[in-house]
């Protein structure tokens, strides 16, 4: 599963090319490409195993995450990168780019590759497909990691930061 954008910043081409590299070994492998852009089907063309979707509802997105073998997120740059967090929360391993905020957001729980390294994405996907122990470890680590983004955790972290700031506050002489 991957996301596409009209302007290409989600770098769906890397996901498409990585998928194509894996087809000889996994001829039944499908790549579901989610994009709200109405012309995505025409833009990516008719390729073996590629299933371009239009917009999906929240319920459909959750279903896709839960049933995907992996989320491929090769974005060139992300301010935060919510889809990897959503995927991990649904128990789906992530192969993401090492650009922008994604290494921090995924917290060492995802396979990372340079956005231009299609082979690196293919290798990350292959590892998840072939090694159930690695896949299981990524799922376990991801589920644990995303707890830090829960409202309760973030609220506690904010309170702790205020307490540290107040304790370190210095009154001018």
C-alpha positions, 0 to 999 in steps of 0.5 A: 500500500502507498499514497500518491499525490498530484504533484509527486511529492509523495514519490509514488513512483518509488513505490511503483518501481519497487513493486515492479522489481519485486514482481518476478519473485512475487508475481501475485504481489499487489500495490494499492495506491491511494490518491484523491487525485481523480486522474491517478489511474490514467497517470500511472497507467495499466501495470501488473499488480497495481491497483490505483484507488481514488479517495477512501473513507476513514473506515476504508483506510483503516481496513486497507492499513490492517490488510496491507502487508506493508505501507510504502511511504517514500515521500521526498519531504514530510512535515510530520508524516501521519500515514506511517503512524496510522499504519503502525497503529493498525499493526502494519509494518512501514518502509519509509524514506529517510527524508524530512521528519520520517526517521523521527516519526517512525522512531526506529520501527520502520525500514528506511531508504533514500527517496531516490533509492527504489532498490532500497524500498524493494529490499525493505518490502522483500524483508517484510514479505520473506521474514515473518520474524522481522515483520512481527518485530516491526509490528510489535515495535510500531504498536509500542512506538505509536503509543507516544502519540496518544493524547494522554501521552502527549498531554503528560509530556507537555505537562512534564516539559512545563514543569521542567521549564518552571523548575529551571526558571531563573528570577533576574537579580 
